Amino acid sequence: MTSPLPIKVTRRAAREIAKASEWWDANRPAAPGAVRQEIVRVFRLIALQPGVGARAKSARLAGVRRVHLSRVHYHLYYRVRSDPAAVEILAFWHTSRGASPRV
């Protein structure tokens, strides 16, 4: 079995995740913590299977993929870095925002 890749979160993505999580906790009392739970689940998945996400067609950077977190209606944008090997989290974007993030 392949070892999981480390996850590196950009400052931008960390801010977006924190803001979304804070909003979700305040406005979704039936499912507090859902954003954090989904992030943990998806981080585990892409660390083991980094090719699982769909290619982000509008991305300016090479190799950007996205995973849809259907429970919370967000996309997580990421790419795999080779030196050092890691999954780099680039953005956390709500599906209602229309246009894709600038990555």
N, C-alpha and C positions, 0 to 999 in steps of 0.2 A: 504494500500500500504506500502511496506517495505521501510525504509529509505535507501538512498544510502550509500554505504560504503565509507569511506575516501580513497583517493588514496595517497600512499606513493611511491615516485620515488627514487630508489637507485642512488647513485652518478654515477655509471657506466651507467645506463640507461639515466640519465639526460645528460651526456656527449654525448652519442650516438644520442639522439634526437636533441640536439643542433647542433651537427656536420652535421647531415642529413638535418636539416632545413636550415642551412646556405648554404650547397651545393645546395639544391633544389632552394632556392631563387636566387642564382647566376647563375644557369644553366638551369632553367625552367621558362623563362620570361612569358610564356603563362599562368602559374598557380602559381605565387608566393604565398607563404603562404599555399600551399596545405598540407605540412607536419603538420604544426600547426593546421590547420582545421581538419585534420584526427585524430590527437592526441586528440583534444578536443572532437570530436565525439565518439571516442572509449573509452576515459576515462568515459564519461557519461554512455555509454552502459555497461561497465564492473562494474561500481559502482552500477548500478541497477540490473544487471544480471551477476554476476561473473562467472557463470557456462557456459557462452556462448562460450567461446574459446575451441578449440580442445586440448586434452591432448598432451603435448609435450613428445613424446616417448623417446627422447634421453636425457632428463633432468636428472641430478644427484639429484636435490632437489625434495622432494615430492610435489605433487600437482601442478606442473607447467603446465600452459596452454598457448596457443598462439592464437592471433587473426590476421588474414591477412588483411592488409590495401591495398586493391587492387588498389586503385587510385594511390598510391605512391610505390607500390611493396615492402612493408616492413611487417615484422611480429613483433608484440609486445608480449613479453613474460612476464607473470605475475603469481602470485599465491595469494591465499587468506590466510591471517594470521588471527588467532583467538584471540590472546591476545596481544595487543588490536585488535579488528576486523578492518581489512583494506585490501585493495587490494595493493599488493606490486609489483611495476613495476620493472622487473629484467633486461630486455634487449630490444633493438630496432635493428632489424637485417634485412638487405636487402636480398631479395630472391636470388639475383645473387651470393651471397657469398658461396653458396653450403652448407657446413656443418653447423649445428645449433650452436648457441652460447653455451659456457660452463656455464650452469645454473643448 
